[in-house]
């Protein structure tokens, strides 16, 4: 990707650090020329009354096209590079979650600041869907995983999920690749991340096995939520919860391979044949959470056709056809009988719960029964037994009902359109007003002169690509010289 697109108006521009947000980079330019943030933004066409503490956030989410054009002319940075420093095109429901979210990875921040030799505001620190940093994954808690498992395969799956969410946050149709065209309308990144925090707050599991061939994990439930006197779910204590990476992988497998994970990849505390009321309560808690997330079309899959037919394999083992199918890949493994029994118990418990408790599948609630979790300050419309298309329509209607218009969304367009047009035109109350211009400080001019003298004569004829490379080299040298001079002055 080309960095410089044309000859800039400014002689020196600090190159954007990898992963830097647009708002922080604009502030770095203002600092380099000894200007306040409001002064330089006024040069870009942003009125002073709009410059608040939230201006960096506004520049990240929905910058004005006129500001981007003026910034490109000022700096010479290519348009695609500037656009890559923003969240332009972000899925609308994610904007409300991300606008008040800023959790930078300490390692990423340190590396970016060391590379740029200045403070750097990271773009993806505002990405609420990045529940963990895919580049610097912390070690799992010993209580979250059985000792001796191949954890690199687990970390690879975490990075795969984060990479998918990075793309789906700007194009929710990517869920069609995972769940198909029919079920895709029920899913979006904000709903999936809400489900991750839901599992993290109300269910504790451990990673009991990692299948490197099938790239999936198996989980054992250790604890689940209880209900208070009003039958409202009570979250687990913070110190007893899983790491978010574990909840992320579990949520992903329940999305991508729902019944393989539920029946063959998720076990309750006790083994089959020793199940107690506690195991039934844990599985019922999982079902209640899944019915907040899964659309109604999924519920019929393990309850139709020959899914409930009873077979009689050798050793007088009774199991449903679904359990036999899910356990078949391990038919030559020593754990086949145990896996078959667990899948059979899970399947029959699922069917028994749906057929016995009609409130699970006939509820009319439109909003999730679970409280707020994570960075979400709202509860999304629950899937319950609605079809995917009805779920999508209900969520859109609920979103519009909350009256989240342009004036409340992050970004500079949240200001009235009339104010935007007025800001682009010279004020009639100030007839002699002109756009502010930058005065190049003598020390910057001197630094440019020193770098040009050290470089020697410049070629007279250069191709466009060679000219951009030379400008990038000289600009970086001047920035480094100015930084060293400032350090020596202090």
Steps between C-alpha positions, in 0.01 A plus 500: 500500500642836405550743788548837333257581219606856404720792597379610847442857614689434824878452468522245782240239595549234768435167328197315640597221736366150419147475641480869596163675524433809292417725798829430677700552181336838434595601853860392433512729193370792706764434769776489241412852380438640849124537449211408719269227379221755444726724289600225261148355477374846412742495210338172393154658511381391845349791702650561841169444677505141373842426648425324828662214688313264265652643181754216464215251524295695246788499252530123535137403450357730234732777382359754259605446136610864480731449800652188343555682169668798668715269713610308192603829331681616815699183559518329162405169662302273267124494547485126564757536779297773668181300466676201655559710813124532560196280559322628190232248402471342844176312563263751656409308822872469578551877504320547830701222663836617365464874556550466878740206474876553513711210625846507337729199515803608710746308281354642177505854642862465613616367163313771306637782718854360483476475120357853459698659786189686615165428669272291276124447526417154365198454273400151611510600865145621424396168345265350758492171311869444571442354844866389496799621302570246223869598488575474872286222646552452871548154645183321604418470867578155636137471607382553141684213331603143572877463528691359204278624216651649178423865568647637171202345320268681741673834440478447123125460533478823705688689228274350233187619681638851558600522134148404392347760733736768364349444156140434604489824701494683166310237298249293695417291192815301577293301751353324197833319464462359851128431555354519149272745327184403687635551853740789431247786560477404867870558562725805512826582675338695784259212578782245485725702731204548736464120506872467583457724804179315590683167513787660688270649765265206556691180413837367612667224299839343454664393175513122544641403159629660179457315170778630275373301199149650508618833650245498779494484879299301751372659819382383840257715699625584848233743618193684372292792618226484761173693506393743771161518670355676195633225271754742350842355405780596740848541341793301630752684720771672295779293656329173397451583132695363205742702297328667206702291254334181629151651477582631150593155368196336663266762352658458156457121502137537611455727198698312233435138610204536737384143567840336467615733778184474713462120489854371445726789604341622824468286811358563842700451820426132560545214255214318330347247737574725798296802404324692777259790531800729480584373151141548389506856634826577318366370168173690548700819559683443170168448319356823639804696381493337158135589450601864540742458207382222268211566258201269498596314182787332684275341762334265255823352363571240774130420550390404148539202271683208661688716751312343793490143366644249741773265389639193675876485446708221657535481879132600538579872482192710433566824312316730266596515135635850550731382778623214285576733211687751713708235678580304181836677432628344824361151429854352506611704800513372855268781613224407251263349756539797734448752219195315373346497848567871550355593159193283570441662840540851359265430211227348713538779758459755220184337369358446848555865590339637184199267520444522876552873562275677252605841632837447328351484151180698531624813677389831352775718645671723243796606712753269661420397857865521599642826639756725334840337448842627398516833314136470391259747659195339347351153462445388140181344370509133596479238226272264695309294239467768234630438151816682394318748277257597779787538745681736264184707445428518875855613577487769235166623633633504857807690385292764323266524797790594723523810282870475432506760224799670345509758779580233759740286302875552527673695226491855374173446303322481835485880478204646304544511124431874499788553740727297278414709195543819703840384618618447143413856400665823623299661775309817406568643843873489422535643147879508514530147635738269318589140560784466751839433346797325649816693574798274462725540803866585437621185673295288258641689201850453640441127549381463141807689379737276701342184365514625140866597540582162649319324217675688223367612161157368411445332163330725249281233345324246715214268438191541716583191705862610552386851597264361764773274639743792520242721674425227748870458575566872543188558710596218736854640530372849585253362755779301666726806508229716656432233761868478591524879524195513728648225717831688526317822591323326787 
